[in-house]
Amino acid sequence: MATLGVGVIGTGSIVNTYVKCLAELEDAELIALYTTTPSRVIVAKNLFGAPVLTELEEFLNHPEIDLVCVCNESGLHGNAAIRAAQSGKHVLSEKPLEVTTEKIDAVIKACKEKGVVLGCVLQNRCAAAYRAVEAVVKNGLLGKLLLGNAHINWYRSEAYYAKNPWRGTKKYDGGAALMNQGIHTIDLLLNLMGEVTSVFGDMKTLVHDIEGEDVGTGILNFKNGAIGTITAGTALFPGYPERLEIYGEKGSILMEGGNIKEWNVQGVSAPQPSNKRKNASGAADPAAIGHRNHKIVLKDMIDAIREKRAPMVDGIEARKAVAVITALYRSSEKEQLIFL
């Protein structure tokens, strides 16, 4: 089977994760990277061991690149993804796929028109512990769902924002604590609890000198009648592992830092603990998150391209969390309930 050629847009810290994954995947190879910053070329070439291009047309027309991984600023994902699709390349974007649903819809349309596969990296869905929870919930073993809570009470220093000034901006980051840090756990919550009908949010910037929120809360009403809450922050020192709580009429499951903390499901035994190391949380340090789940996402994307099928998180799935988060932002601005 021919090796799939991969090109990466962006040379930030997240690219380290992709390089590690591709080095461990036998059926994919890193061909080149693209950056708009000429000063990053030599640094990135030495760091990642691959050619670094500064001309987008040259990058997108590279004959050996089959899949483009979009890893630049969140608010620029859409343009990069559309340009890649128009060049006939398959697209895998970091989260969020884009910072507005309108931009996501444009990406979905471009990929559909060109017949290329579109995927988004929401890698926390791949964790074994979460998959065990997902199986119980989606098989109805918790019964009627009653309450779902997502808490991402993290901490980021001033240096985190100063190092990359696009972070925390509405244009390039789409917001802050919810859109950047919280989106992974919010995605897990929505995947378990189902469609959201309305939200009420309250966002504040209390500590950091940023546009977006460093503390935020939200109330969610689900189509199935359940309710939910979200809390998120990047000013909550020292930062605590993200928490996901699912309550049904037949029991409840609590996850913390990607691991099962409590399992109380009537008639269903808790899954046996894995001998592998536990999942790491990015509560205070984004670099603490490993690359295992990214590797699963990349492998699934490669298989999806070869099998001509949708990946585990396609554009429609990736849109859901962004729709809820942006609705929470609108709710906070208008101080009113927002219907989706």
C-alpha positions in Angstrom: 0.0 0.0 0.0 1.4 3.4 -1.0 2.4 5.8 1.8 0.1 8.8 2.2 1.9 12.1 2.0 1.1 14.7 4.7 1.7 18.4 4.7 1.2 20.6 7.8 0.1 24.2 7.8 1.7 25.9 10.8 4.9 25.4 12.8 3.6 26.0 16.4 4.0 23.7 19.3 1.1 21.4 18.3 3.1 20.4 15.3 5.5 18.4 17.6 2.5 16.1 18.2 1.9 15.5 14.5 5.6 14.8 13.8 5.6 12.2 16.6 2.4 10.6 15.3 3.6 10.4 11.7 7.0 8.9 12.8 5.1 6.1 14.4 2.6 5.5 11.5 3.9 3.2 8.8 1.4 4.3 6.1 2.0 8.1 6.3 4.9 10.4 5.8 5.5 14.0 6.6 6.4 15.7 3.3 6.6 19.4 4.1 5.4 22.2 6.4 4.1 25.7 5.6 4.5 28.9 7.5 3.9 32.5 6.8 6.7 33.6 9.1 10.1 33.5 7.2 12.0 33.6 10.5 10.5 30.3 11.5 11.8 28.4 8.5 15.3 27.4 9.8 14.0 26.8 13.3 11.1 24.6 12.1 13.3 22.7 9.7 15.7 21.8 12.5 12.9 21.1 14.9 10.7 18.9 12.7 13.2 17.5 10.2 11.1 18.3 7.1 11.2 21.0 4.3 9.5 24.2 5.3 7.8 26.3 2.6 6.7 29.9 2.8 4.7 30.0 -0.5 1.2 28.6 -0.1 0.8 27.7 -3.8 4.0 25.8 -3.8 3.0 23.9 -0.7 -0.5 23.1 -2.0 0.7 22.1 -5.4 3.3 19.7 -4.0 2.6 16.4 -5.8 3.5 14.2 -2.9 1.1 15.8 -0.4 -2.3 14.0 -0.2 -3.5 15.2 3.2 -3.1 18.7 4.6 -3.2 19.1 8.4 -4.3 22.6 9.4 -2.5 23.7 12.6 -2.3 27.5 12.3 -4.4 30.0 14.3 -8.0 28.9 14.9 -9.6 31.8 13.0 -7.5 31.0 9.9 -8.4 27.3 9.8 -11.2 27.9 7.3 -9.2 29.8 4.7 -6.4 27.2 4.9 -8.9 24.3 4.7 -10.8 25.8 1.7 -7.6 26.5 -0.2 -6.4 22.9 0.5 -9.7 21.4 -0.7 -9.6 23.5 -3.8 -6.2 22.0 -4.5 -7.6 18.5 -4.3 -6.1 17.8 -0.9 -7.9 16.0 1.9 -8.1 18.1 5.1 -7.6 17.4 8.8 -8.0 20.4 11.0 -7.0 21.0 14.6 -9.9 22.0 16.8 -11.9 24.1 16.4 -12.6 23.5 12.7 -13.3 27.3 12.6 -14.5 29.9 15.1 -17.9 30.5 13.6 -20.5 28.1 12.2 -20.7 30.2 9.0 -17.0 29.6 8.4 -17.4 25.9 9.1 -20.3 25.7 6.7 -18.0 27.2 4.0 -15.3 24.6 4.7 -17.8 21.7 4.5 -19.2 23.0 1.2 -15.7 23.4 -0.3 -14.7 19.9 0.7 -17.9 18.4 -0.6 -17.6 20.1 -3.9 -14.1 18.8 -4.4 -14.9 15.3 -3.1 -12.1 15.4 -0.5 -12.4 14.0 3.1 -12.7 16.5 5.9 -11.9 15.7 9.5 -11.4 17.6 12.7 -9.1 16.7 15.6 -11.3 16.2 18.8 -9.0 13.5 20.1 -10.4 13.1 23.5 -13.2 10.9 22.0 -10.5 8.3 21.4 -9.6 7.7 25.0 -10.5 4.1 26.1 -12.2 5.4 29.3 -14.4 7.8 27.4 -15.3 5.1 24.9 -16.5 2.9 27.8 -18.7 5.7 29.0 -20.0 6.4 25.5 -21.0 2.8 25.0 -23.0 2.7 28.2 -24.8 6.0 27.5 -25.5 5.3 23.9 -26.8 1.8 24.6 -29.3 3.3 27.0 -27.8 1.6 30.1 -28.0 4.9 32.1 -31.7 5.1 31.2 -33.2 8.5 30.6 -30.6 11.2 30.7 -31.1 13.9 33.4 -28.1 16.1 33.8 -24.7 16.6 32.1 -21.9 18.8 33.4 -18.6 19.8 31.9 -16.1 21.6 34.0 -12.8 22.9 32.5 -11.4 25.0 35.4 -7.9 25.5 34.1 -5.1 28.0 34.5 -2.9 29.7 31.9 -0.2 32.2 32.8 0.2 35.7 31.3 3.2 34.2 29.4 0.9 31.8 27.7 -0.9 34.6 26.0 2.1 36.9 25.6 4.0 34.2 23.7 1.3 33.9 21.1 -0.7 37.2 20.9 -3.4 35.6 18.8 -4.6 33.6 21.8 -7.5 35.0 23.6 -8.5 37.2 20.6 -12.0 37.0 19.1 -10.8 37.1 15.5 -8.1 34.4 15.7 -9.0 32.3 18.8 -12.8 32.8 18.6 -12.9 33.6 22.3 -10.8 32.0 24.9 -11.6 29.5 27.7 -14.5 27.9 26.1 -13.5 27.9 22.4 -9.8 27.0 23.0 -9.5 25.0 26.2 -13.1 24.0 26.9 -14.1 22.7 23.5 -12.7 19.2 23.9 -14.8 18.5 27.1 -17.8 20.3 25.7 -17.6 18.1 22.6 -17.6 15.0 24.8 -20.6 16.3 26.7 -22.6 17.0 23.5 -21.7 13.6 22.1 -23.2 11.9 25.1 -26.1 14.2 25.9 -27.4 14.9 22.4 -28.8 17.9 20.6 -29.0 21.3 22.4 -32.1 23.4 22.0 -31.2 26.5 24.0 -28.4 28.0 26.1 -27.8 30.8 28.6 -24.2 32.0 29.1 -22.2 34.4 31.2 -18.7 35.2 30.2 -16.2 37.5 32.0 -12.6 38.6 31.6 -11.4 39.0 35.2 -7.6 38.4 35.2 -5.9 38.2 31.9 -5.4 41.1 29.5 -7.3 39.4 26.6 -10.4 40.0 24.5 -12.0 36.6 25.3 -13.3 35.2 28.5 -11.0 33.8 31.2 -14.0 32.7 33.3 -17.3 31.5 31.8 -20.4 29.5 32.7 -23.3 28.2 30.7 -26.7 26.4 31.2 -27.8 24.0 28.4 -31.2 22.6 27.6 -31.1 19.4 25.6 -33.7 18.1 23.2 -34.2 15.0 25.2 -35.4 17.0 28.2 -32.1 16.9 30.2 -30.3 19.9 31.4 -26.6 20.7 31.7 -24.0 23.1 32.9 -20.6 24.2 31.7 -17.9 26.1 33.7 -14.6 27.0 32.1 -11.6 29.2 32.8 -8.0 30.0 32.3 -7.6 32.1 35.4 -8.5 29.4 38.0 -5.1 28.8 39.7 -3.6 26.3 39.9 -5.8 24.6 37.3 -7.8 21.4 38.0 -8.3 18.3 35.8 -11.3 18.7 33.5 -14.4 17.0 34.8 -17.3 15.4 33.0 -20.4 14.3 34.8 -23.3 12.3 33.3 -26.4 11.5 35.3 -29.2 9.2 34.2 -32.2 7.6 35.9 -30.2 4.4 36.3 -27.0 5.8 37.6 -24.1 8.2 37.0 -20.6 8.4 35.8 -17.9 11.0 36.6 -14.7 11.4 34.7 -11.8 13.6 35.7 -8.7 14.3 33.7 -9.9 11.8 31.0 -10.1 9.0 33.6 -13.2 7.4 35.2 -13.5 8.7 38.7 -16.9 7.3 39.8 -19.0 4.6 38.1 -22.4 4.0 39.6 -24.5 2.3 36.9 -27.3 -0.1 38.0 -26.5 -3.6 36.8 -23.3 -2.6 34.9 -19.9 -3.3 36.4 -17.2 -0.6 36.0 -14.7 -1.3 33.2 -11.4 -2.9 34.4 -8.6 -0.3 34.8 -6.1 -0.4 32.0 -2.5 -1.3 32.7 -1.4 1.5 30.5 -0.7 4.9 31.9 -3.6 7.2 32.6 -4.7 10.1 30.4 -2.9 13.4 31.2 -4.7 16.7 31.7 -3.7 20.1 30.3 -5.1 21.8 33.4 -2.0 24.0 33.9 0.3 22.9 31.1 -0.9 22.2 27.5 2.4 20.4 26.8 1.4 17.7 29.4 -1.1 16.2 27.0 0.4 13.2 25.1 0.1 12.3 21.5 -1.6 8.9 21.8 -5.1 10.1 20.9 -3.9 12.3 18.1 -2.3 9.2 16.6 -5.6 7.4 16.7 -7.3 10.3 14.9 -4.6 10.5 12.2 -4.8 6.7 11.6 -8.5 6.9 11.3 -8.2 9.8 8.9 -5.8 7.9 6.7 -8.1 4.9 6.7 -11.1 7.1 5.9 -9.3 8.5 2.8 -8.4 5.1 1.6 -11.8 3.6 2.3 -13.7 6.6 0.9 -15.7 7.1 4.1 -16.2 9.8 6.7 -13.7 10.1 9.6 -14.7 9.7 13.2 -15.2 13.5 13.5 -16.3 15.1 10.2 -17.4 18.7 9.6 -20.9 18.2 10.8 -19.7 16.7 14.1 -17.0 19.3 14.5 -19.7 22.1 14.0 -21.8 21.1 17.0 -19.5 22.3 19.8 -18.7 25.5 18.0 -22.4 26.2 17.5 -23.1 25.8 21.3 -20.0 27.8 22.3 -20.9 30.7 20.0 -24.5 30.6 21.2 -23.2 30.9 24.8 -21.1 33.9 23.7 -24.2 35.6 22.1 -26.2 34.8 25.2 -23.7 36.5 27.4 -23.6 39.6 25.2 -27.3 39.9 24.9 -28.0 38.7 28.5 -30.8 36.4 27.2 -31.6 32.8 26.4 -30.5 31.8 22.9 -32.3 29.1 20.9 -30.3 27.0 18.5 
